[in-house]
Structures are given as structure tokens and as C-alpha cells.
């Protein structure tokens, strides 16, 4: 991730369909710290709870994942 950000990436999307939420939260916290230090945004894919817990800048969910209102309840108004 560091080389990608150093090369100009401004937004990192964290995606792992295999890790349980608690393990992905730990990865997301580390990714968030790195992104913040290097000036990139962190988006978590399909896991609003993980995005919220890690303080991600946003969450990406597919059209059929869950209603936007439910996602917003989980992540709050600023994510």
C-alpha cells in the first residue's frame, strides 16, 4: 500500500471477503493510520461495521448489499 500511495494513489479501497470482521478491523486500523500519515483516503468495501470501527473515510457497498439508510445508521453522517 505504501508504494501505491507514494506513486500517487489518493484513495485506497480495502477489500477482503474472507477475513472475519474482527480481523479485518485490525487490518483496517493499520491501513487507516498509514493512509492518514501519507495523505490518502481509506474506503472499506462491503463492510460498514468495519469502516465505522476503523474510522475509514468511506464505505463502498453494492446496489444489492443493504439499503443506504441502514449503511448510514452504521457508519454515521461523515463516513
ZIZI-V128680 format. One record per pair of residues at least 12 apart in sequence whose ideal C-beta (glycine too) atoms are under 8 Angstrom apart, sorted by the first residue. I is the first residue (numbers start at 1). GAP is how many residues later the second one is. D is the distance in Angstrom with one decimal. If there is no record, write none. Layout:
I:GAP:D  I:GAP:D
//
This chain:
1:30:6.5  1:33:6.1  1:34:7.8  2:32:6.5  2:36:7.0  5:29:7.6  5:30:7.1  5:33:4.5  5:34:7.5  5:35:4.7  6:32:7.2  9:31:6.2  10:29:7.8  10:30:5.5  10:31:6.6  11:29:6.4  11:30:4.7  11:31:7.9  11:32:6.1  12:19:6.6  12:23:5.6  12:28:5.5  12:29:7.1  12:30:5.4  12:31:7.0  13:30:4.7  13:31:7.6  13:32:5.6  13:47:6.4  14:13:7.0  14:14:5.7  14:17:5.4  14:28:6.4  14:29:7.1  14:30:5.1  14:31:6.5  14:36:7.9  14:42:7.5  15:29:7.9  15:30:3.8  15:31:7.3  17:29:7.5  21:26:6.6  21:28:5.8  21:29:5.8  24:20:8.0  24:23:6.4  24:26:5.0  25:24:8.0  25:25:5.4  25:28:4.7  25:29:5.9  28:14:7.3  28:16:6.0  28:22:5.3  28:23:7.4  28:25:7.2  28:26:3.4  28:28:6.4  29:24:7.9  29:25:5.1  29:26:7.9  31:23:7.4  32:22:4.9  32:23:5.6  32:24:6.2  35:22:7.9  41:16:4.2  41:17:7.0  42:12:7.4  42:14:4.7  42:15:5.4  42:16:7.8  43:13:6.4  43:14:6.4  43:15:4.5  43:16:6.6  43:17:5.4  44:12:4.7  44:14:7.6  44:15:5.1  44:16:7.4  45:14:7.6  45:15:5.0  46:13:7.9  46:14:7.0  46:15:5.9  46:16:6.9  46:19:6.0  47:12:7.1  48:13:6.9  48:18:7.7  48:22:7.9  48:23:4.8  48:26:4.0  48:27:5.1  49:25:5.9  51:23:8.0  51:24:5.5  51:28:5.8  52:22:5.6  52:23:4.8  52:24:6.8  52:27:6.5  56:23:6.4  57:22:7.0  58:21:5.8  59:12:6.5  59:16:5.6  59:20:6.1
//
